[in-house]
Amino acid sequence: MTENTEKKLSPLCRTIEQDGKIIRVEIYQDVDGNWLLEVYDEFNNSTAWEDAFESDQDALFEIEATVREEGIDCLIGPVDSGLA
């Protein structure tokens, strides 16, 4: 998406907390009508899925399954993200 294009966010966007850690889940539509999934941790590191989803609900199922099966730590990056 270009900077001039505003993201069409899904109403399914949310925060998820597990073990005292929080991630922000953003699900948004691309120009082809598919849904993209990106997660931000408390340090503003992001994890984006390469593949698009047919629906925003499919994207939500994916992030919920990831957290359930792998734990939230797999989505938490380093505290120091290169900022001095």
C-alpha positions in Angstrom: 0.0 0.0 0.0 1.2 3.5 -0.7 1.5 6.1 1.9 -1.3 8.1 0.3 -3.7 5.1 0.6 -5.5 4.9 3.9 -5.8 1.3 5.3 -9.3 -0.1 5.4 -9.1 -1.7 8.9 -11.3 -4.6 9.9 -13.6 -4.3 12.9 -11.8 -7.5 14.1 -8.6 -5.6 14.9 -7.8 -6.0 18.6 -5.2 -6.4 21.3 -4.3 -9.8 22.7 -2.7 -10.3 26.1 -1.0 -13.4 27.3 1.4 -13.9 30.2 1.4 -10.1 30.8 2.5 -9.3 27.2 0.4 -7.5 24.7 0.2 -7.4 20.9 -1.8 -5.2 18.7 -3.5 -7.1 15.8 -4.2 -5.1 12.6 -6.2 -6.7 9.9 -6.7 -4.6 6.8 -7.9 -4.9 3.2 -5.5 -4.7 0.2 -6.4 -3.2 -3.2 -7.5 -6.6 -4.4 -10.0 -7.1 -1.6 -7.9 -9.6 0.3 -7.1 -9.3 3.9 -3.6 -8.7 5.4 -2.5 -9.5 8.9 0.1 -7.5 10.8 1.0 -7.7 14.5 2.7 -5.0 16.6 4.3 -5.8 19.9 4.7 -3.5 22.9 8.1 -2.3 21.5 6.5 -1.4 18.1 8.2 -4.3 16.3 5.9 -5.7 13.6 5.3 -9.2 12.2 3.4 -9.3 8.9 2.1 -12.4 7.2 3.2 -12.7 3.6 0.1 -14.4 2.3 -3.3 -12.6 2.2 -6.5 -14.1 3.6 -9.9 -14.4 1.9 -11.6 -12.8 4.9 -10.8 -10.8 7.9 -12.2 -13.7 10.0 -9.6 -16.1 8.5 -6.9 -13.6 9.5 -8.2 -13.5 13.0 -8.3 -17.3 13.2 -4.7 -17.4 12.1 -3.4 -15.0 14.8 -5.5 -16.7 17.5 -4.1 -20.1 16.4 -0.6 -18.8 16.4 -0.8 -17.4 19.9 -2.5 -20.6 21.2 -0.1 -23.0 19.6 3.2 -21.1 19.7 2.7 -18.6 22.5 2.8 -14.8 22.3 6.6 -14.7 22.7 7.0 -15.7 19.0 5.5 -12.3 18.2 7.5 -10.2 20.6 10.7 -8.6 19.2 13.7 -7.1 20.9 13.2 -4.1 23.3 15.9 -2.2 21.4 14.6 -1.9 17.8 17.7 0.1 16.7 16.7 3.4 18.3 19.4 5.3 20.1 
